[in-house]
Amino acid sequence: MPQEPKDKYLPVIQKASETLSGQVELDQVLSTSLERLVKEMGFKSSAIQLVDDSGTKLEYRKIYAPGGLLKLVEKYGDVKPKKIVLDLDNPDDKCNFFAKCFLENHVITGSNLYDFTRPILSKKSAKIIESMFRTRYMAAIPLRVKGMPIGVLDVIGKKTDYSREDKILLQLLADQIALAITNAKQHEAIIEQYKSSLTDPNKLKKKRSNIKFTLRITKETEHFLARQVLNTKTSKAQYVRQLLEDEMKNDKDFQDFDK
C-alpha cells in the first residue's frame, strides 16, 4: 500500500526544520532556504518575495539562480530582478501569478514564464528567457504564518508538472520557511530594542493597559485588522488601541476635558 504524502516527505520536512531552527538572522534564513531548494531538491532557481509593512507591495528579498537566470532577465528584460516590486493594489500587477498566489493564498503552478513575470517583462522577453533558461514548470507558494500569507516562495523546476504530493510538500516547506522568517524578524526586533534602550532607557517604558474590554466585530472587520497587522510585530488589539490613542491625542475637546 503506497505511503501517504506526509509520510513519504517526512524526512525532507524534518531535515528542513532542523536546518532552519538554529538560525536567527533573516538574511541567513533566506539564503539557506533557497540554496537547499536548488541544491538538494533539484529546482533550477528559487526566490522569496515578502510583503512590505503596508501590506500592499511584494518585494524580492532574496534570489538564488545559479544557472544565469538573473543575467538573462537583466539583459532581455532591462530590469534588475532584486528591485522588482509588485503593487497588490494595481490591476495589472494583480494578474501576475505571484501576486495572485499571495492574494488568493494558495499554490499556483504553470509553464508560461510570462504569467509569473507580467507586467515587468513583455511576452517577447519572457519567451526568449524561457527558451534560453529552459524553464519547464514554475510554482508560486504562499509563505504563511497562522494561515496568513507574509510573502511568496518562487521556484522553477525541471519537471513538466507538479503532482498533488509535490504541492503538499512545497506548501509544508514554505510554511516552515515563513515561520523561520518570522522568528528571525522578531529576534532582530529584540536586538534593536535592546540597542535602543542602551542609548535611551525611556523608550522601553510604555503605558500599561490594566482595563480589559471585549469588543464584538464583524468578519469583515476581523479581515481588515488581520491585513493591517500582517508582517508586523503588532497584535490586532495593539493596533486598535494605537488607533484610539492617536484619536485621543488629536481630539482637543477630549484633551481639555481630561485635564
ZIFEN-V976390 format. One record per pair of residues at least 12 apart in sequence whose ideal C-beta (glycine too) atoms are under 7 Angstrom apart, sorted by sequence separation. I is the first residue (numbers start at 1). GAP is how many residues later the second one is. If there is no record, write none. Layout:
I|GAP + I|GAP
//
This chain:
20|12 + 34|12 + 49|12 + 86|12 + 114|12 + 140|12 + 141|12 + 19|13 + 20|13 + 34|13 + 47|13 + 48|13 + 86|13 + 97|13 + 113|13 + 34|14 + 48|14 + 88|14 + 140|14 + 225|14 + 47|15 + 88|15 + 47|16 + 113|16 + 139|16 + 19|17 + 47|17 + 113|17 + 138|17 + 30|18 + 46|18 + 63|18 + 97|18 + 98|18 + 138|18 + 139|18 + 45|19 + 63|19 + 97|19 + 16|20 + 45|20 + 96|20 + 137|20 + 60|21 + 135|21 + 136|21 + 153|21 + 45|22 + 60|22 + 96|22 + 113|22 + 116|22 + 136|22 + 137|22 + 44|23 + 95|23 + 136|23 + 137|23 + 139|23 + 45|24 + 60|24 + 116|24 + 136|24 + 137|24 + 153|24 + 111|25 + 113|25 + 137|25 + 38|26 + 59|26 + 93|26 + 111|26 + 58|27 + 92|27 + 34|28 + 38|28 + 57|28 + 58|28 + 109|28 + 110|28 + 150|28 + 35|29 + 57|29 + 109|29 + 141|29 + 34|30 + 57|30 + 58|30 + 109|30 + 141|30 + 30|31 + 31|31 + 56|31 + 57|31 + 139|31 + 143|31 + 144|31 + 150|31 + 30|32 + 56|32 + 107|32 + 108|32 + 142|32 + 150|32 + 209|32 + 56|33 + 141|33 + 145|33 + 107|34 + 143|34 + 144|34 + 145|34 + 143|35 + 84|36 + 106|36 + 105|37 + 145|37 + 143|38 + 101|39 + 58|40 + 101|40 + 102|40 + 58|41 + 79|41 + 101|41 + 98|42 + 77|43 + 97|43 + 58|44 + 77|44 + 105|44 + 189|44 + 102|47 + 186|47 + 77|48 + 49|49 + 76|49 + 102|50 + 51|51 + 101|51 + 76|52 + 76|53 + 109|53 + 98|54 + 73|56 + 98|56 + 72|57 + 72|60 + 107|60 + 72|61 + 107|63 + 69|64 + 107|64 + 67|66 + 148|78 + 150|80 + 150|81 + 148|82 + 58|93 + 58|94 + 51|99 + 50|100 + 51|100 + 50|101 + 49|102 + 48|103 + 49|103 + 48|105 + 49|105 + 47|107 + 46|108 + 46|109 + 45|111 + 43|112 + 44|112 + 43|113 + 44|113 + 43|114 + 44|114 + 42|116 + 37|118 + 33|144 + 29|151 + 29|152 + 26|155 + 29|155 + 20|156 + 8|157 + 12|157 + 16|157 + 20|157 + 23|157 + 26|158 + 13|159 + 17|159 + 25|159 + 26|159 + 5|160 + 9|160 + 13|160 + 16|160 + 20|160 + 24|160 + 23|161 + 26|162 + 5|163 + 24|163 + 5|164 + 55|172 + 55|173 + 55|175 + 55|176 + 53|178 + 51|179 + 53|179 + 51|180 + 50|181
//
